[in-house]
Structure formats: C-alpha cells, structure tokens
C-alpha cells in the first residue's frame, strides 16, 4: 500500500509540474514544447481569414482533426480568435486551444486544466499521508509498548496460575492415592453387595412364582367383579320402579328429603300419640307419571284427640344465602307448591304445617321447626329464581318461636298446636 501511495505521489507531482509549466503556472526547466495550438473540433474544415481584410478574405482552411501552432491567442472583435504562424490569420468559431504533447498528441487547454487540479489534489493528499506517517508510527509504537506491558502482566499472571495449578496437581495426586486405597475397600463392598443382590434376586424369583399362582385367583376376582357390576346395573335399572335412581344428579337431595320424612314420622308415632293416615307416594316420578296425590303434603296424621293435621317435610342443608347484615334465611318451597298446600287445606278442611329441618344429618337435623302454613307464607319473601319459578324465603329469626327441641314433633304438637286448632 505504501509503495502504491509513493508511486501516486511521484506521478501526481510530475504531472502537476508538467501541466503547470504548460499552463504557465510554473517556470521549470522541463523539456516541454510550450507552444499553443488551435485545433479543429468540427465535422468540416474551418476557414482562416486575413485579419487586415474587412471583407473576411480567406487565406487558408483548417481541416478536420488538424491543429496549427499559435504564437499568441487573443480575442478579436469580441468573438474571434487570432492565430499567428508565419502569417497572421484569424478564425471565427469551433476551435479548441491546447498543446501538442509528445509530437502529435493534442491536449485541450481545459482538459489540461482538469489534469492540473486533479494532480494537485493527489499530490497534496500524498504529502499529507507521508507527513502524517511519523506521528502515526509514534502512536503505534506507544500502543505496542502498552500491549507489551499488558502482555508481560498476563505472562506474570499465567506463571502464577501455572504455579497454582501445579500445587493443585500435587493435591489431586495425593487425593488419587487416597481414592485408590478407598477403591480397594470399595471392591470388597461391591463383592458383598453382589452376594446380597444374588440372594435378593433369588427371593424375587420365588415371589414371582408365587405371584403366577395368584394370577388365576386375580382373574377369578375380575370375573366376579364384572358379574357384580352387571348385577348392580340391573339393580340400578329396577330401582327406578321404586322411584330410586342412584345415577340421578338429584339423588342426594331426594335421599335427604326421604330421610327427613322418616325423622318426622318416627317422632310422631314414637309415643303412640299420633297415627299416620296418609303418606304421599313419589311413585312414577322418574318416569314423569306423577299422581295427583303425590303433590299433597307428605303426611296426614291424626292425634289421639281426633284432630287431623297435614305435614309437609322440608330439609335444608344450609341457609339460602347470608346478607351483608348477617341475616340468615331458608328457602322452604316454590310459590306454586305453597298454593297447592293451601288448596289442600281448604278442600280437606284441615290445617297444614310445614316441618323444616336444617343442618346436620337429615335423619336427625341440628335445627327443627314446625310452622303453620299461613304464618310461614305471611313471613316469607319472594325471590325470583327464573321466569317460571318463585322461591319463598323466610328469615330464621322469624320462625325462632316455632323451634322444636331435639326434633320431638309429637311433644311440640301436643303442647303447642293441639289447643290452637281444637
């Protein structure tokens, strides 16, 4: 790269001096033909006129591509160039001024001017480059010294690390000797473990043979289980005729309601104070074959005094909802159901009571209430569940006076209700 730049510097400097001498910028001793020429640059011959003639007398012509030496060149009448070569002549237009270089090579004055400035720029840039080289070398030398110092520092660190690794190698070598000693002991342990493994493997083989003996028994158990599943499916199917569907999503709710009915019925007949006259069936419910009597209250009972009562049993596992002021309430039936119970009471001319069991096991709820139908309706509020159903909801505090201790409905009716309807 440096040699190329040196060659550019030499050539551009020579061309600069050469072109500057021709253009008259420099006075050098270079062997250069400094005579200017006029060249024909048109497609036709150009006439050369007598400068003293007022009628533009033609003395000669300048053919295409030819050029003539000129002692001096100047403007004539603001539009023509005057040339002098033995005879003084002038030409009008379409000529180019230049120099005859290397005996036959015509170079235009304006092109030579371009060459001059280009060579001047190249020579200047080359000079700047060579002047800048000592400073650049000094900077590189400084960077090299810094790198050498850094390299020396790294070599020192590497020597320290090598020494450290050498010490580590000695330590590892000592550990290796210890491990070899331990390896001998490990071989002994492995031999012992192999014997133990062989013993255990033998035991596993014996156990596997016993398991194969049990496979027959397992197959029999699978067959028995499949048979039980078939029988259970038959029981599920036939139980629907008793209005029991174990697979129904409401099965748990229906079961709890039935348990609570038994809770109330057992309490009434326990002391022989009541006898059950009617118990509304739920037959056909799973096949949508409900009878009219299935919509009546669950129980119709008669006290030994002769008073007849109808009791509808309702079990609730939890409150309907808890309000922000901690008001607790129960949903006890749909409005349409309460209207059927009211109609039943009017047609039979007997009072209808609502037995409400809440929380705990349905066969023995934690809380028990027995409320007259009319009173319960009067104290209930309506909650719209959907477009077709309205739920009746009563606050727990509004039926607190109708609380039945220990679920003893027989005693409660005898002491609290008989006199009311007698």
C-alpha positions in Angstrom: 0.0 0.0 0.0 2.9 2.4 0.9 4.6 1.7 -2.5 1.4 2.4 -4.3 1.0 5.7 -2.5 4.6 6.6 -3.2 4.1 5.9 -6.9 0.9 8.1 -6.8 2.9 10.9 -5.1 5.7 10.8 -7.7 3.4 10.6 -10.7 1.0 13.2 -9.5 3.9 15.6 -8.7 5.4 15.2 -12.1 2.1 15.6 -13.8 1.4 18.7 -11.7 4.8 20.3 -12.7 4.3 19.2 -16.3 0.7 20.6 -16.6 1.6 23.7 -14.5 4.5 24.5 -16.8 2.3 24.2 -19.9 -0.4 26.4 -18.4 2.2 29.0 -17.3 1.7 28.5 -13.6 5.3 27.3 -13.1 8.7 28.2 -14.7 10.6 25.0 -14.9 13.5 23.6 -16.9 11.5 20.6 -18.1 12.0 19.8 -21.9 8.4 20.8 -22.9 7.0 22.2 -26.1 5.2 25.3 -24.7 3.7 26.4 -28.0 -0.1 26.6 -28.0 -2.1 25.2 -30.9 -5.6 25.7 -32.4 -7.4 22.5 -33.3 -10.4 21.9 -35.5 -13.1 20.0 -33.4 -15.9 20.2 -36.0 -17.1 17.9 -38.8 -16.0 20.3 -41.5 -13.0 22.4 -42.5 -12.7 25.8 -40.8 -11.7 28.9 -42.9 -8.7 31.0 -41.8 -9.2 34.7 -42.6 -6.9 37.7 -43.2 -7.0 39.9 -40.1 -6.5 43.0 -42.0 -9.2 42.3 -44.6 -12.5 44.0 -43.9 -14.3 41.6 -46.3 -13.2 38.5 -44.5 -10.6 37.3 -47.1 -10.0 33.6 -46.8 -6.3 32.8 -46.7 -6.4 29.0 -45.9 -8.5 26.3 -44.2 -8.0 24.1 -41.1 -9.2 20.6 -41.9 -10.9 18.1 -39.5 -8.6 16.9 -36.7 -5.8 19.2 -37.8 -4.1 21.8 -35.5 -1.9 24.8 -36.1 0.8 26.4 -33.8 -0.1 29.8 -32.5 2.4 32.3 -31.3 -0.3 34.1 -29.4 -4.0 33.8 -29.0 -6.4 36.6 -28.1 -9.9 37.9 -28.7 -10.5 39.7 -31.9 -13.6 41.9 -32.1 -15.1 40.1 -29.0 -15.8 36.9 -30.9 -12.9 35.6 -33.0 -9.5 34.0 -32.1 -6.4 35.3 -33.8 -3.7 32.8 -34.6 -0.1 33.6 -35.9 2.1 31.1 -37.7 4.4 32.9 -40.1 1.3 34.6 -41.5 -1.2 36.3 -39.2 -4.7 34.8 -39.6 -7.9 34.6 -37.6 -10.6 32.1 -37.3 -14.3 32.6 -36.2 -15.5 29.7 -34.0 -15.5 26.0 -33.3 -11.8 25.7 -32.5 -10.1 24.3 -29.4 -7.0 25.7 -27.8 -4.4 23.3 -26.5 -0.9 21.9 -26.7 0.9 19.4 -28.9 2.4 16.8 -26.5 4.8 14.0 -27.4 4.8 15.1 -31.1 1.3 14.5 -32.2 -0.9 14.2 -29.1 -3.1 17.3 -28.8 -4.4 18.0 -25.3 -7.1 20.6 -24.9 -6.4 23.6 -22.6 -9.5 22.9 -20.4 -8.7 19.2 -20.1 -5.1 20.1 -19.2 -6.6 22.4 -16.5 -8.6 19.4 -15.1 -5.4 17.3 -15.0 -3.6 20.0 -13.2 -6.1 20.3 -10.4 -6.5 16.5 -10.1 -2.8 16.0 -9.8 -2.6 18.9 -7.4 -5.2 17.2 -5.1 -3.5 13.8 -5.4 -0.1 15.3 -4.6 -1.5 17.2 -1.6 -3.2 14.1 -0.2 0.0 12.0 -0.7 2.1 14.7 1.0 -0.4 14.8 4.0 -0.1 11.0 4.2 3.7 11.0 4.3 3.8 13.8 6.8 1.3 12.0 9.0 3.3 8.7 8.9 5.8 9.7 11.7 3.0 10.7 14.1 1.1 7.5 13.2 4.2 5.4 13.8 4.8 7.1 17.1 1.3 6.4 18.2 1.5 2.7 17.1 4.8 2.5 18.9 3.1 3.8 22.1 0.3 1.3 21.6 2.8 -1.5 21.0 4.6 -0.6 24.3 1.3 -0.7 26.1 0.4 -4.1 24.6 3.9 -5.4 25.6 3.3 -4.2 29.2 -0.1 -5.8 29.2 1.4 -9.0 27.7 4.1 -9.0 30.3 1.4 -8.6 33.0 -0.6 -11.5 31.5 2.6 -13.7 31.4 3.1 -13.0 35.1 -0.5 -13.9 35.8 -0.1 -17.1 33.8 3.0 -18.0 35.7 1.2 -17.5 38.9 -1.7 -19.6 37.6 0.7 -22.3 36.4 2.2 -22.4 39.9 -1.3 -22.7 41.4 -2.2 -25.5 39.1 1.0 -27.3 39.9 0.1 -27.1 43.6 -3.4 -28.3 42.7 -2.0 -31.2 40.7 0.0 -32.3 43.7 -3.1 -32.1 45.9 -5.1 -34.1 43.3 -2.4 -36.6 43.1 -2.5 -37.1 46.8 -6.3 -37.4 46.7 -5.9 -40.0 43.9 -3.7 -42.1 46.1 -6.3 -41.9 48.8 -9.0 -42.9 46.3 -7.0 -45.9 45.2 -6.9 -47.0 48.7 -10.6 -46.5 49.1 -11.2 -48.2 45.8 -9.7 -51.4 47.2 -12.2 -51.2 50.1 -15.0 -50.4 47.6 -14.2 -53.6 45.6 -14.7 -55.6 48.8 -18.1 -53.8 49.4 -19.2 -54.5 45.8 -18.4 -58.2 46.2 -20.5 -58.2 49.4 -23.4 -56.3 47.6 -23.3 -58.7 44.7 -23.8 -61.6 47.1 -26.7 -59.7 48.7 -28.2 -58.9 45.3 -28.0 -62.5 44.2 -29.8 -63.6 47.4 -32.5 -60.9 46.8 -32.8 -61.9 43.2 -33.4 -65.5 44.2 -36.1 -64.4 46.6 -37.7 -62.3 43.9 -37.8 -65.3 41.6 -39.5 -67.3 44.3 -42.0 -64.4 44.9 -42.7 -64.2 41.1 -43.5 -67.9 41.0 -46.0 -67.3 43.8 -47.5 -64.3 42.0 -48.1 -66.5 39.0 -50.1 -68.8 41.2 -52.2 -65.9 42.3 -52.9 -64.8 38.7 -55.6 -67.4 38.4 -57.2 -66.1 41.6 -57.0 -62.5 40.3 -58.7 -63.5 37.0 -61.4 -65.1 39.0 -61.8 -61.9 41.1 -62.0 -59.8 37.9 -64.7 -62.1 36.5 -66.6 -61.9 39.9 -66.3 -58.1 39.9 -67.6 -57.9 36.3 -70.6 -60.0 37.4 -71.2 -57.8 40.4 -71.1 -54.7 38.0 -73.8 -56.4 35.8 -75.9 -57.2 38.9 -75.5 -53.6 40.2 -76.6 -52.2 36.8 -79.7 -54.4 37.0 -80.4 -53.2 40.5 -80.0 -49.6 39.3 -82.4 -50.2 36.5 -85.0 -52.0 38.6 -84.7 -49.4 41.5 -86.3 -46.8 39.2 -89.6 -48.7 39.6 -89.3 -47.8 43.3 -88.6 -44.2 42.2 -84.9 -44.5 43.1 -82.3 -43.5 40.5 -78.8 -43.9 42.0 -77.2 -42.1 39.0 -79.6 -39.0 39.1 -77.9 -35.7 40.0 -80.7 -35.0 42.5 -80.3 -38.4 44.2 -78.6 -37.0 47.3 -81.3 -34.3 47.6 -84.1 -36.8 47.2 -82.5 -39.1 49.7 -82.1 -36.4 52.3 -85.7 -35.4 51.9 -86.9 -39.0 52.3 -84.7 -39.4 55.5 -86.2 -36.3 57.0 -89.7 -37.6 56.3 -88.8 -40.7 58.3 -87.4 -38.5 61.1 -90.7 -36.6 61.4 -92.9 -39.7 61.1 -90.9 -41.7 63.7 -91.1 -38.8 66.1 -94.9 -38.7 65.8 -95.7 -42.4 66.3 -93.0 -42.9 68.9 -95.2 -42.2 71.9 -98.3 -43.5 70.1 -99.9 -40.0 70.3 -100.4 -40.0 66.5 -101.2 -42.4 63.8 -100.4 -41.9 60.1 -103.4 -41.8 57.9 -101.7 -40.9 54.6 -98.1 -40.8 53.3 -97.9 -39.2 49.9 -96.1 -41.5 47.4 -93.5 -40.4 44.9 -94.1 -43.3 42.6 -93.6 -42.7 38.9 -91.6 -39.5 39.4 -88.6 -40.8 37.4 -90.9 -41.7 34.5 -92.9 -38.5 34.8 -96.0 -40.5 35.8 -96.8 -38.4 38.9 -100.2 -38.9 40.5 -102.4 -36.1 42.0 -101.9 -37.4 45.5 -98.1 -37.1 45.1 -98.5 -33.4 45.1 -100.2 -33.3 48.5 -98.4 -32.7 51.8 -96.1 -35.6 52.8 -98.1 -36.8 55.8 -101.7 -36.7 57.1 -101.8 -37.7 60.7 -104.5 -37.9 63.5 -103.9 -37.1 67.1 -105.4 -39.4 69.7 -107.8 -36.5 70.5 -109.2 -36.9 67.0 -107.6 -33.7 65.4 -106.3 -34.3 61.9 -103.2 -32.5 60.6 -101.2 -32.4 57.3 -97.4 -32.0 57.5 -95.1 -31.2 54.6 -91.4 -32.1 55.4 -88.6 -29.8 54.1 -84.9 -30.4 54.8 -82.3 -27.8 54.1 -78.6 -28.4 54.5 -77.6 -24.7 54.6 -79.1 -21.2 54.5 -80.4 -19.9 51.3 -77.9 -17.0 51.4 -76.4 -14.7 54.0 -76.9 -11.0 53.6 -74.4 -8.3 54.4 -76.0 -7.6 57.8 -75.7 -11.4 58.6 -79.4 -12.1 58.1 -79.8 -15.9 57.7 -82.8 -17.3 55.8 -84.2 -20.6 54.4 -85.8 -21.3 51.1 -88.7 -23.7 52.0 -90.6 -24.2 48.8 -91.8 -22.7 45.5 -94.8 -20.4 45.5 -96.7 -22.8 43.3 -96.2 -25.6 45.9 -97.5 -23.3 48.7 -100.6 -22.6 46.7 -101.2 -26.4 46.3 -100.8 -26.9 50.0 -103.3 -24.0 50.7 -105.8 -25.6 48.3 -105.4 -29.0 50.0 -106.0 -27.3 53.4 -109.2 -25.7 52.2 -110.5 -28.8 50.4 -109.8 -31.1 53.3 -110.6 -28.5 56.0 -107.5 -29.5 58.0 -104.6 -27.3 59.0 -101.3 -27.8 57.1 -98.0 -27.5 59.0 -94.5 -27.1 57.5 -91.8 -29.2 59.3 -88.4 -27.6 58.5 -85.2 -29.4 59.4 -81.9 -27.6 58.8 -78.2 -28.5 59.0 -76.6 -31.8 60.1 -77.8 -35.3 59.1 -81.3 -35.3 57.6 -82.3 -38.3 59.8 -81.6 -36.1 62.8 -81.1 -32.4 61.9 -79.4 -29.9 64.2 -82.3 -27.4 64.0 -86.0 -28.3 63.7 -89.0 -26.0 63.2 -92.8 -26.7 62.8 -94.7 -23.7 61.5 -98.3 -23.2 60.4 -98.6 -22.8 56.6 -100.4 -19.4 56.7 -97.9 -17.9 59.2 -95.0 -19.1 57.1 -96.4 -17.6 53.9 -97.1 -14.3 55.7 -93.4 -14.1 57.0 -91.8 -15.2 53.7 -90.4 -13.0 50.9 -90.4 -13.9 47.2 -87.2 -14.5 45.3 -87.5 -15.0 41.5 -85.3 -18.0 40.5 -86.2 -17.9 36.8 -89.1 -16.9 34.5 -91.3 -19.8 35.8 -90.4 -20.3 39.4 -90.6 -18.0 42.5 -88.9 -19.2 45.7 -90.4 -18.5 49.1 -87.7 -17.5 51.6 -88.1 -17.0 55.4 -85.6 -15.5 57.9 -84.5 -17.8 60.6 -85.3 -15.3 63.3 -89.0 -15.0 62.1 -89.6 -18.7 62.9 -87.5 -18.9 66.1 -90.6 -19.2 68.2 -91.5 -22.4 66.3 -88.3 -24.1 67.2 -88.8 -27.9 68.1 -86.4 -29.0 70.8 -84.5 -32.2 70.0 -86.8 -32.8 67.0 -89.6 -34.1 69.3 -92.5 -33.2 67.0 -95.1 -35.3 68.9 -94.5 -33.4 72.1 -94.4 -30.0 70.3 -97.7 -30.6 68.6 -99.4 -31.9 71.7 -98.2 -28.9 73.8 -98.2 -26.0 71.3 -100.6 -26.7 68.4 -103.5 -29.0 69.5 -105.1 -26.3 71.6 -104.8 -23.8 68.7 -106.9 -25.9 66.3 -109.2 -27.7 68.9 
